Amino acid sequence: MKQFNYVINDPLGLHARPAGLLTKLARPYAGTVISVTKGDKTVTASQLLKLMSLGAKNGDEVTVTVEGPEEEAAFEAVKAFFDANL
């Protein structure tokens, strides 16, 4: 299991566009669970509506956890995604 914390820098937070892109990014890693946690709520990154239900706004800290057979590749891809898009 690998994880990192990230503070959302996008002025609109984790809104529809980046959430949709993150969902698309997570799908090829079907055997690997990518989850995002804000506060006491954890959702899988492959479920768009649940991801948006976190309500992560600019300045909020989220924890991203990656676990499974492709966790190294998925971790690097998700980390790069957050750095570039959020």
C-alpha positions in Angstrom: 0.0 0.0 0.0 1.2 3.5 -0.9 -0.3 6.8 0.0 0.2 10.5 -0.1 -1.5 13.6 1.2 -2.4 16.4 -1.1 -3.8 19.9 -0.5 -6.2 20.9 -3.3 -5.0 24.0 -5.1 -7.6 24.2 -7.8 -9.8 27.3 -7.1 -12.9 25.2 -7.9 -11.8 22.2 -5.8 -12.3 18.6 -7.0 -15.1 19.5 -9.4 -16.6 17.6 -12.4 -13.7 18.0 -14.9 -10.8 16.7 -12.7 -13.0 14.1 -11.0 -14.0 12.7 -14.4 -10.4 12.7 -15.6 -9.3 10.9 -12.4 -12.0 8.3 -12.8 -10.8 7.6 -16.4 -7.2 7.4 -15.1 -8.2 4.9 -12.4 -10.2 2.5 -14.6 -7.2 0.8 -16.4 -5.9 -0.3 -13.0 -9.0 -2.4 -12.3 -7.2 -4.8 -9.9 -5.7 -2.0 -7.9 -7.8 0.0 -5.5 -7.3 3.8 -5.7 -9.1 5.6 -2.9 -9.4 9.2 -1.9 -10.2 10.2 1.7 -11.3 13.6 3.0 -12.0 13.7 6.7 -13.8 10.5 7.7 -15.1 9.8 4.2 -13.3 7.4 1.8 -14.3 6.7 -1.8 -12.8 4.8 -4.7 -11.4 7.0 -7.5 -13.2 4.9 -10.2 -16.7 6.1 -9.0 -17.3 9.6 -10.3 -20.3 10.6 -8.3 -18.8 9.3 -5.0 -15.6 11.1 -5.8 -17.5 14.4 -6.3 -19.5 13.8 -3.1 -16.4 14.3 -1.1 -16.9 18.0 -1.6 -13.1 18.7 -1.6 -12.6 22.4 -2.0 -9.6 24.6 -2.5 -7.3 24.3 0.5 -8.8 20.9 1.7 -6.3 18.1 2.3 -7.1 14.7 0.9 -5.3 11.4 1.3 -4.8 9.2 -1.7 -4.2 5.5 -1.1 -3.2 3.0 -3.8 -3.2 -0.8 -3.1 -3.0 -3.8 -5.4 -0.9 -5.6 -8.0 -0.2 -2.5 -10.1 0.1 -0.1 -7.2 3.5 1.3 -8.2 2.4 2.4 -11.7 -1.0 3.5 -10.5 0.6 5.5 -7.6 3.0 7.4 -10.0 0.1 8.1 -12.5 -2.2 9.4 -9.8 0.5 11.5 -8.0 1.3 13.1 -11.4 -2.4 13.7 -12.1 -2.9 15.5 -8.8 0.2 17.6 -9.3 -0.9 18.6 -12.8 -4.6 19.1 -12.3 -5.5 19.9 -8.7 
